[in-house]
């Protein structure tokens, strides 16, 4: 609670902390004791509350035993992947994160799942091709964007179809997408990933992308619902 209040004060006063080390938190989730590291000022606490309190990625219990493959695009420090790993205990998860600092913390937070083979972390940026791209950093760790303009943060580009091919996937039960506008690269054309996906949870960052996604998903046989959350333009698409 104290760190949450510090974050609120920091955000209101627009100050820049000199250091923001990860603080270790211990808690129980669905009967499991876990320890995770979260930075106070980078926005990690905000994401934690989104996932575990607001439950923005909650899905019907009926999917528990039928979901075996989950892809988390924009995995940040691993809170969504951890949520899915507990909600869908039989699933294998692929967690893709472009920011190296977020990725390092993700690997620590999800080390039990990585060690037992249930989760594969990937340091890459979803893009229109497999060429290197660059990160445009922002104040908060969850707002990093991808650009072709050179910065001090190069990162491998990765198409979703390439990820599918690399891991021999023939079905995606749940695809979560929150990649700060880079979803535009996924929506350029109807590619392989759409035809093998059952459920999509996607945050869209412009009205044009909302319209494009609805058009593509509808033509592919999905039903679409807008999730009832104030601060996210979040949609759930599922096959009827």
C-alpha positions in Angstrom: 0.0 0.0 0.0 2.8 2.4 0.8 4.5 1.9 -2.6 1.1 2.3 -4.3 0.7 5.7 -2.6 4.2 6.6 -3.6 3.4 5.8 -7.2 0.3 7.9 -7.1 2.2 10.9 -5.7 5.0 10.4 -8.2 2.5 10.3 -11.1 0.7 13.4 -9.9 3.9 15.4 -9.4 5.7 14.2 -12.6 9.0 13.7 -10.8 11.6 11.3 -12.0 13.1 8.9 -9.3 16.8 8.4 -9.2 16.4 4.6 -8.9 13.5 2.2 -9.3 14.6 -1.3 -8.2 12.2 -4.1 -8.1 10.6 -4.7 -4.8 9.8 -8.3 -3.9 6.2 -9.1 -3.0 4.9 -12.4 -1.6 1.2 -13.3 -1.9 -1.1 -16.3 -2.5 -2.8 -16.9 -5.8 -5.4 -19.6 -6.0 -3.8 -21.4 -3.2 -0.3 -21.0 -4.5 2.4 -19.0 -2.7 4.3 -16.7 -5.1 7.1 -14.1 -5.0 7.3 -11.5 -7.7 9.4 -8.4 -8.3 7.6 -5.2 -9.2 9.1 -1.7 -9.7 7.3 1.1 -7.9 7.6 3.9 -10.4 7.8 2.1 -13.8 4.1 1.2 -13.8 4.4 -2.4 -12.7 2.0 -1.9 -9.8 -0.6 -0.5 -12.2 -0.4 -3.7 -14.4 -0.5 -5.9 -11.3 -3.8 -4.3 -10.2 -5.2 -4.5 -13.8 -4.5 -8.3 -13.9 -5.3 -9.4 -10.4 -7.8 -6.9 -9.0 -9.6 -5.6 -12.1 -9.2 -9.0 -13.9 -9.2 -7.5 -17.3 -8.1 -10.8 -18.9 -10.5 -13.1 -17.0 -12.0 -15.7 -19.3 -14.8 -18.3 -18.8 -14.0 -21.3 -16.6 -15.2 -23.5 -19.5 -11.9 -22.9 -21.3 -9.8 -24.3 -18.5 -9.5 -27.9 -19.8 -9.7 -27.1 -23.5 -6.8 -24.6 -23.6 -3.4 -26.0 -24.3 -1.5 -23.2 -26.1 -1.4 -19.5 -25.0 0.6 -16.7 -26.6 1.1 -13.5 -24.6 2.3 -10.6 -26.9 3.5 -7.7 -24.8 4.2 -9.8 -21.8 5.7 -6.9 -19.8 7.0 -8.4 -16.4 4.9 -11.5 -16.7 1.8 -10.8 -14.7 -0.6 -11.8 -17.5 1.3 -15.0 -18.2 1.3 -15.8 -14.5 -2.4 -15.2 -14.4 -2.9 -17.5 -17.4 -0.6 -20.2 -16.0 -2.8 -20.4 -12.8 -6.1 -20.1 -14.6 -5.1 -22.7 -17.3 -2.8 -25.2 -15.6 -2.6 -27.5 -18.6 -1.5 -24.8 -21.1 1.9 -24.1 -22.5 2.6 -20.3 -22.7 4.8 -18.3 -25.0 5.6 -14.9 -23.5 7.0 -12.2 -25.9 8.4 -9.0 -24.6 10.4 -6.4 -26.4 11.9 -4.4 -23.6 15.1 -6.0 -22.1 14.5 -4.6 -18.6 11.0 -5.9 -18.6 12.1 -9.2 -20.0 14.7 -9.7 -17.3 12.1 -9.2 -14.6 9.7 -11.4 -16.5 12.2 -14.3 -16.4 12.7 -13.9 -12.7 8.9 -13.7 -11.9 8.1 -16.7 -14.1 11.2 -18.8 -13.3 9.1 -21.8 -11.9 7.1 -22.0 -15.1 10.2 -21.6 -17.3 12.1 -24.3 -15.3 9.3 -26.8 -15.6 8.9 -26.1 -19.3 5.4 -24.6 -19.2 6.5 -21.2 -20.4 8.9 -20.0 -23.1 10.1 -16.4 -22.8 11.0 -14.6 -26.0 12.9 -11.3 -26.2 11.6 -9.8 -29.4 9.2 -7.2 -30.9 6.3 -8.3 -32.9 6.7 -6.6 -36.3 6.0 -6.9 -40.0 9.2 -8.8 -40.7 12.0 -10.5 -38.8 14.5 -7.7 -39.2 15.9 -5.7 -36.2 13.8 -2.8 -34.9 14.2 -0.2 -32.2 12.4 0.7 -29.0 11.1 4.1 -28.2 11.1 4.3 -24.4 8.5 6.2 -22.4 8.0 7.1 -18.8 6.2 3.9 -18.0 7.5 0.5 -18.8 4.3 -0.7 -20.4 4.3 2.2 -23.0 7.4 1.3 -24.9 6.8 1.4 -28.7 8.6 -0.1 -31.7 10.1 2.0 -34.5 12.3 1.7 -37.5 14.1 4.8 -36.4 17.5 4.0 -34.7 17.7 4.4 -31.0 20.0 3.0 -28.3 17.7 0.0 -27.9 17.8 -2.4 -30.9 15.7 -5.5 -30.6 15.0 -8.5 -32.9 11.8 -8.1 -34.9 9.5 -11.2 -35.1 6.4 -11.9 -37.1 3.7 -13.9 -35.4 3.7 -16.4 -38.2 7.5 -16.9 -37.7 6.8 -17.6 -34.0 4.2 -20.2 -35.0 6.6 -21.8 -37.4 9.5 -21.8 -35.0 7.6 -23.7 -32.3 5.5 -25.9 -34.6 2.2 -24.6 -33.4 -1.0 -25.8 -35.1 -3.5 -24.2 -32.7 -3.6 -21.1 -30.5 -6.3 -21.3 -27.8 -5.7 -17.9 -26.4 -3.8 -15.0 -28.0 -3.4 -11.9 -25.8 -2.1 -8.8 -27.7 -1.1 -5.5 -26.0 1.8 -4.2 -28.0 1.3 -0.4 -28.0 0.2 0.1 -31.6 2.3 -2.6 -33.2 -0.9 -4.6 -33.6 -1.1 -2.7 -36.8 1.5 -5.1 -38.2 -0.7 -8.1 -37.3 -3.8 -6.6 -38.9 -2.2 -5.7 -42.3 -3.6 -9.0 -43.8 -5.3 -12.1 -42.7 -2.3 -14.4 -42.0 -1.9 -17.9 -40.7 -2.2 -16.9 -37.0 -5.9 -15.8 -37.4 -7.0 -19.1 -38.9 -5.6 -21.3 -36.1 -6.6 -19.0 -33.1 -9.7 -19.6 -31.0 -9.8 -16.7 -28.6 -8.2 -13.2 -28.9 -7.8 -10.6 -26.2 -6.5 -7.5 -27.8 -6.0 -3.8 -26.8 -6.3 -1.5 -29.8 -4.7 1.9 -29.9 -6.6 3.7 -32.6 -10.1 3.8 -34.0 -8.8 2.7 -37.4 -7.3 -0.4 -35.8 -10.5 -1.1 -34.0 -12.4 -1.0 -37.4 -9.7 -3.1 -39.1 -9.7 -5.8 -36.3 -13.5 -6.0 -36.3 -13.6 -6.4 -40.1 -10.9 -9.1 -40.1 -12.2 -11.0 -37.1 -15.8 -11.0 -38.3 -14.8 -12.3 -41.8 -12.8 -15.1 -40.0 -15.8 -16.2 -38.1 -15.2 -14.6 -34.7 -17.8 -13.0 -32.5 -16.5 -9.8 -30.8 -17.2 -8.2 -27.5 -15.8 -5.0 -26.1 -14.6 -5.5 -22.6 -16.3 -3.2 -20.0 -13.2 -1.4 -18.6 -12.8 2.3 -18.4 -9.1 2.8 -19.3 -8.5 0.1 -21.9 -9.8 -0.2 -25.5 -9.9 -4.0 -25.0 -11.7 -6.5 -27.1 -12.4 -10.2 -26.8 -13.0 -12.2 -30.0 -14.0 -15.8 -29.9 -15.3 -18.3 -32.4 -19.1 -18.8 -32.2 
